[in-house]
């Protein structure tokens, strides 16, 4: 009997194992197939028996409850130690890692599909929406303004929010950083464990479900090569469509090497440079500077300066972004307008609803960075 780690528990294990370069290499199942109800752990008793044989903390699973997949609603059980999620569709081929005889681990692409397919309780959504509108109305009244409170559809926003959240996770797993547990620092310079193209390929081959559809959209919105949570946040804010709350800028490539070997010794002291954000066809680059978050030491900051100077000497327009610039939505909006000017495009002005979604998107993407 095996346990299939999913959702938050799978994220913990994937982050922990990949940061230590100990992620398993054996995948399962060899072909798409349904979960076997008589073979997977599905009760609190079976979970306790599993824990007597397997130390899940050695896999990085430290939060309670542990999240596991079961094939049907009838097999779910309630308890504080284990939380069971229903996955009735077929498991995509090679979507899980074999950790041992008793444990399977959802791979990064499959884990993203699980989060993308999750649904929120309708009552909670509507209550939160009503409370937000009422709070905005009170604020406007206190300020003596006659403007009406914005009323966006909570179901539309929740749908978009889940796609964006899946895209954020895809950027992490397709990038070179891993978030730590609450209170722990982010780990950098970690090898990617998937690609956005690989995620889109898995969703294309998967059974047609809400989870697969949303994860496919997330794959097209996400970025390979992100080196930090802030790069992920800025890339998504810049490139997401206006109706999602983004600025609709052309998509940059992140940390992609630019060959400058032909200028070595004259304008460059290296063969290639990798700007944080690059629009290669327009020869525009953006560097994010942060001594406290993005860089690990002063040498990294110096490398960024040298990189920017090389690109500038070669005719690139290089912009710089610092933490104090992106601590407010107004600062990000100014930076987006500056980039749009350099890229030769005009930003679409958001209507009232899209402006509300932009504020929500900013709040959704940026809090972790503010805390750090």
C-alpha positions as CSV (number, residue, x, y, z in Angstrom):
1,X,0.0,0.0,0.0
2,X,1.3,3.4,-0.9
3,X,0.6,7.0,0.0
4,X,0.5,9.6,-2.8
5,X,1.8,13.0,-1.5
6,X,-0.1,15.9,-3.0
7,X,-0.8,19.6,-2.8
8,X,1.1,21.4,0.1
9,X,2.9,18.3,1.2
10,X,4.1,17.6,-2.4
11,X,5.3,21.3,-2.5
12,X,7.3,20.9,0.7
13,X,8.9,17.7,-0.5
14,X,9.7,19.0,-4.0
15,X,11.3,22.2,-2.5
16,X,13.2,20.2,0.1
17,X,14.5,17.5,-2.1
18,X,15.4,19.7,-5.1
19,X,17.3,22.2,-2.9
20,X,19.5,19.2,-1.8
21,X,19.7,17.7,-5.3
22,X,18.1,14.5,-4.0
23,X,14.9,14.4,-6.0
24,X,14.1,10.9,-7.1
25,X,14.5,10.0,-10.8
26,X,12.1,7.0,-11.1
27,X,8.7,8.1,-12.3
28,X,5.2,6.5,-12.2
29,X,2.8,5.6,-13.7
30,X,4.3,4.4,-17.0
31,X,1.0,5.2,-18.8
32,X,-2.0,7.2,-17.8
33,X,-4.2,5.3,-15.3
34,X,-6.6,5.7,-12.5
35,X,-5.6,5.6,-8.8
36,X,-6.2,2.2,-7.3
37,X,-8.5,2.5,-4.4
38,X,-7.4,-0.8,-2.8
39,X,-3.7,0.1,-2.9
40,X,-3.5,3.7,-1.8
41,X,-3.6,5.0,1.8
42,X,-7.1,6.4,2.4
43,X,-7.9,6.3,6.2
44,X,-6.3,7.8,9.3
45,X,-5.5,4.4,10.5
46,X,-3.6,3.5,7.4
47,X,-1.8,6.8,7.5
48,X,-0.7,6.1,11.1
49,X,0.6,2.7,10.0
50,X,2.5,4.4,7.2
51,X,4.2,6.8,9.6
52,X,5.4,3.9,11.7
53,X,7.4,2.7,8.6
54,X,8.3,6.0,6.8
55,X,9.7,9.2,8.2
56,X,8.0,11.8,6.1
57,X,10.0,14.6,7.7
58,X,13.1,13.1,5.9
59,X,11.4,14.1,2.7
60,X,10.7,17.6,3.9
61,X,7.1,17.0,4.8
62,X,6.8,18.8,8.1
63,X,3.4,20.6,8.1
64,X,0.2,19.0,9.4
65,X,-2.0,17.7,8.1
66,X,-0.2,15.7,5.4
67,X,-2.0,16.0,2.0
68,X,-2.7,12.8,0.1
69,X,-4.7,11.8,-3.0
70,X,-7.5,9.2,-3.1
71,X,-9.6,8.2,-6.1
72,X,-13.1,8.8,-4.8
73,X,-15.2,10.9,-2.4
74,X,-16.2,7.7,-0.5
75,X,-12.6,7.0,0.4
76,X,-12.0,10.4,2.1
77,X,-11.7,10.5,5.9
78,X,-11.3,13.4,8.3
79,X,-8.6,13.9,10.8
80,X,-5.9,16.2,12.0
81,X,-2.9,14.2,10.8
82,X,-3.9,13.5,7.2
83,X,-6.1,15.4,4.7
84,X,-7.4,13.4,1.6
85,X,-8.1,15.0,-1.7
86,X,-10.1,13.3,-4.4
87,X,-8.5,12.8,-7.9
88,X,-11.0,10.8,-9.9
89,X,-9.4,11.5,-13.3
90,X,-6.5,9.5,-14.7
91,X,-3.0,10.2,-13.4
92,X,-1.0,11.5,-16.3
93,X,1.9,9.3,-17.4
94,X,5.1,9.8,-15.4
95,X,3.5,12.4,-13.3
96,X,4.8,11.1,-9.9
97,X,8.1,10.2,-8.4
98,X,8.7,6.9,-6.7
99,X,10.2,7.7,-3.3
100,X,10.0,4.1,-2.0
101,X,7.8,1.1,-1.8
102,X,5.3,3.0,0.4
103,X,5.4,6.6,-0.9
104,X,4.7,8.3,-4.2
105,X,5.4,12.0,-4.7
106,X,3.4,14.2,-7.1
107,X,5.8,15.7,-9.6
108,X,6.0,19.5,-10.1
109,X,3.7,19.5,-13.2
110,X,1.1,17.3,-11.5
111,X,1.2,19.3,-8.3
112,X,0.5,22.5,-10.2
113,X,-2.5,20.8,-11.8
114,X,-3.8,19.9,-8.4
115,X,-3.7,23.4,-7.1
116,X,-5.1,24.8,-10.4
117,X,-8.1,22.4,-10.1
118,X,-9.0,23.3,-6.5
119,X,-12.3,25.0,-5.9
120,X,-13.3,27.5,-3.2
121,X,-16.5,27.4,-1.1
122,X,-19.0,29.6,-2.8
123,X,-20.5,30.9,0.4
124,X,-17.0,32.1,1.6
125,X,-16.3,33.8,-1.7
126,X,-19.6,35.7,-1.7
127,X,-19.2,36.7,2.0
128,X,-15.7,38.0,1.4
129,X,-16.8,39.9,-1.7
130,X,-19.7,41.5,0.2
131,X,-17.4,42.5,3.0
132,X,-14.8,44.0,0.6
133,X,-17.4,46.1,-1.2
134,X,-18.9,47.3,2.1
135,X,-15.4,48.2,3.4
136,X,-14.6,50.2,0.3
137,X,-17.9,52.0,0.5
138,X,-17.2,53.0,4.1
139,X,-13.7,54.2,3.2
140,X,-15.1,56.4,0.3
141,X,-17.8,57.8,2.6
142,X,-15.2,58.6,5.3
143,X,-13.1,60.5,2.7
144,X,-16.2,62.4,1.6
145,X,-16.0,60.9,-1.9
146,X,-19.1,60.2,-4.0
147,X,-17.5,57.5,-6.1
148,X,-19.2,54.1,-5.9
149,X,-17.4,51.0,-4.6
150,X,-16.2,48.6,-7.3
151,X,-18.2,45.4,-7.7
152,X,-16.2,42.7,-9.6
153,X,-17.5,39.2,-9.9
154,X,-16.0,37.1,-7.1
155,X,-16.2,34.0,-9.3
156,X,-14.3,35.5,-12.2
157,X,-11.6,36.8,-9.9
158,X,-11.3,33.5,-8.1
159,X,-10.9,31.7,-11.4
160,X,-8.2,34.1,-12.5
161,X,-6.5,34.1,-9.1
162,X,-6.1,30.3,-9.2
163,X,-4.6,30.4,-12.6
164,X,-2.1,33.1,-11.5
165,X,-1.3,31.2,-8.3
166,X,-0.5,28.1,-10.5
167,X,1.7,30.3,-12.7
168,X,3.6,31.6,-9.7
169,X,4.3,28.0,-8.6
170,X,5.3,27.1,-12.2
171,X,7.8,30.0,-12.2
172,X,9.4,28.7,-9.0
173,X,9.7,25.1,-10.2
174,X,10.9,26.2,-13.6
175,X,13.3,28.7,-12.0
176,X,16.4,28.6,-9.8
177,X,14.9,29.3,-6.4
178,X,12.9,27.5,-3.8
179,X,10.7,29.0,-1.1
180,X,11.4,27.9,2.4
181,X,9.0,27.0,5.2
182,X,7.5,29.9,7.1
183,X,10.4,31.6,8.9
184,X,13.0,30.0,6.6
185,X,14.9,31.9,3.9
186,X,14.5,31.3,0.2
187,X,17.1,29.1,-1.4
188,X,18.8,30.3,-4.5
189,X,20.8,28.8,-7.4
190,X,18.8,25.6,-7.5
191,X,18.4,23.7,-10.7
192,X,14.9,23.8,-12.3
193,X,12.9,20.7,-11.9
194,X,10.5,21.4,-14.8
195,X,9.8,23.7,-17.7
196,X,6.7,25.6,-18.7
197,X,6.7,23.7,-22.0
198,X,6.8,20.4,-20.1
199,X,3.8,21.5,-18.0
200,X,1.9,22.5,-21.1
201,X,2.7,19.1,-22.7
202,X,1.5,17.2,-19.7
203,X,-1.8,19.1,-19.6
204,X,-2.3,18.5,-23.3
205,X,-1.9,14.7,-22.8
206,X,-4.0,14.7,-19.6
207,X,-7.7,13.9,-19.3
208,X,-9.8,17.0,-20.0
209,X,-10.6,18.5,-16.6
210,X,-10.8,21.9,-15.1
211,X,-7.5,21.3,-13.5
212,X,-5.8,20.5,-16.8
213,X,-7.4,23.5,-18.5
214,X,-6.3,26.0,-15.8
215,X,-2.9,24.5,-15.6
216,X,-2.5,24.8,-19.4
217,X,-3.3,28.5,-19.1
218,X,-0.9,28.9,-16.2
219,X,1.9,27.2,-18.3
220,X,1.4,29.8,-21.1
221,X,1.5,32.7,-18.5
222,X,4.5,31.5,-16.5
223,X,8.2,32.0,-17.2
224,X,11.2,29.7,-17.3
225,X,14.4,31.0,-15.7
226,X,13.2,33.1,-12.8
227,X,15.9,33.6,-10.2
228,X,13.8,35.0,-7.3
229,X,10.2,35.5,-6.1
230,X,10.5,39.2,-6.9
231,X,11.5,38.4,-10.5
232,X,8.4,36.1,-10.8
233,X,6.2,38.8,-9.3
234,X,7.4,41.6,-11.6
235,X,7.4,39.4,-14.7
236,X,3.8,38.4,-14.1
237,X,2.7,41.9,-13.3
238,X,4.3,43.3,-16.5
239,X,3.1,40.5,-18.9
240,X,-0.3,39.4,-17.6
241,X,-3.2,40.6,-19.7
242,X,-5.0,43.8,-18.5
243,X,-8.1,41.8,-17.7
244,X,-6.1,39.8,-15.2
245,X,-4.7,42.9,-13.6
246,X,-1.4,43.0,-15.4
247,X,0.0,45.6,-17.7
248,X,0.0,43.6,-20.9
249,X,3.6,44.3,-21.8
250,X,5.4,42.0,-24.3
251,X,6.7,38.9,-22.6
252,X,10.4,39.2,-21.5
253,X,12.8,36.3,-21.2
254,X,14.4,35.9,-17.8
255,X,18.1,35.4,-17.2
256,X,18.8,34.3,-20.8
257,X,22.4,34.5,-21.7
258,X,23.4,37.1,-24.4
259,X,26.6,36.3,-26.4
260,X,29.0,39.2,-26.0
261,X,32.2,37.1,-26.8
262,X,32.9,39.2,-29.9
263,X,33.4,42.3,-27.7
264,X,35.6,40.6,-25.1
265,X,38.6,42.7,-24.2
266,X,37.1,45.8,-25.8
267,X,33.7,46.4,-24.2
268,X,33.3,43.2,-22.2
269,X,35.3,41.2,-19.7
270,X,33.3,38.0,-20.3
271,X,31.7,35.9,-23.0
272,X,28.1,36.3,-22.0
273,X,25.8,38.2,-19.8
274,X,22.4,37.3,-18.5
275,X,20.1,40.2,-17.6
276,X,17.2,39.6,-15.2
277,X,14.6,40.7,-17.9
278,X,15.3,41.0,-21.6
279,X,13.2,42.0,-24.6
280,X,15.8,40.8,-27.2
281,X,14.1,42.1,-30.3
282,X,13.7,45.6,-28.9
283,X,17.1,45.5,-27.2
284,X,15.7,46.5,-23.8
285,X,16.8,45.0,-20.5
286,X,15.7,45.4,-16.9
287,X,17.9,44.6,-13.8
288,X,16.3,44.2,-10.4
289,X,18.7,45.5,-7.6
290,X,18.3,44.4,-4.1
291,X,21.0,44.0,-1.5
292,X,18.6,42.5,1.0
293,X,16.7,40.1,-1.1
294,X,18.0,39.2,-4.6
295,X,21.7,39.4,-4.0
296,X,23.6,37.2,-1.5
297,X,26.7,39.4,-1.2
298,X,28.3,42.6,-2.6
299,X,30.0,40.6,-5.4
300,X,26.6,39.8,-6.9
301,X,25.7,43.5,-6.9
302,X,28.9,44.3,-8.6
303,X,28.3,41.7,-11.2
304,X,24.9,43.2,-12.0
305,X,26.5,46.6,-12.5
306,X,29.1,45.2,-14.8
307,X,26.5,43.3,-16.7
308,X,24.3,46.5,-17.1
309,X,27.3,48.5,-18.3
310,X,28.2,45.9,-21.0
311,X,24.7,45.9,-22.3
312,X,24.5,49.7,-22.4
313,X,27.8,49.9,-24.2
314,X,26.4,47.5,-26.8
315,X,23.3,49.6,-27.5
316,X,20.8,48.1,-25.1
317,X,18.5,50.3,-23.1
318,X,19.0,49.1,-19.5
319,X,16.5,50.0,-16.8
320,X,17.1,49.4,-13.1
321,X,14.5,48.6,-10.5
322,X,15.2,48.8,-6.7
323,X,13.1,47.6,-3.8
324,X,11.8,51.1,-2.9
325,X,10.5,51.5,-6.4
326,X,8.3,48.4,-6.3
327,X,7.0,48.7,-2.7
328,X,4.0,50.5,-4.1
329,X,1.7,49.8,-7.0
330,X,2.3,53.4,-8.2
331,X,6.0,52.6,-8.4
332,X,5.4,49.5,-10.5
333,X,3.0,51.4,-12.7
334,X,5.7,54.1,-13.4
335,X,8.3,51.4,-14.2
336,X,5.8,49.7,-16.6
337,X,5.1,53.0,-18.4
338,X,8.9,53.6,-18.8
339,X,9.4,50.1,-20.2
340,X,6.4,50.5,-22.5
341,X,8.0,53.7,-23.9
342,X,11.3,52.0,-24.5
343,X,9.5,49.1,-26.2
344,X,7.6,51.4,-28.4
345,X,4.1,50.5,-27.3
346,X,1.3,52.2,-25.5
347,X,-0.2,50.7,-22.3
348,X,-3.9,50.1,-22.4
349,X,-5.7,52.1,-19.7
350,X,-7.6,49.7,-17.4
351,X,-11.3,50.3,-16.8
352,X,-12.5,50.4,-13.2
353,X,-12.8,46.6,-12.9
354,X,-9.4,46.0,-14.3
355,X,-7.9,48.6,-12.1
356,X,-9.5,46.9,-9.1
357,X,-8.0,43.5,-10.3
358,X,-4.6,45.2,-10.7
359,X,-4.6,46.2,-7.0
360,X,-5.7,42.7,-6.1
361,X,-3.0,41.1,-8.3
362,X,-0.3,43.3,-6.8
363,X,-1.4,42.3,-3.3
364,X,-1.5,38.7,-4.3
365,X,2.0,38.7,-5.7
366,X,4.0,41.0,-3.5
367,X,3.4,40.3,0.2
368,X,6.1,37.7,0.7
369,X,8.6,40.1,-0.8
370,X,7.5,42.9,1.5
371,X,8.0,40.7,4.5
372,X,11.6,40.0,3.5
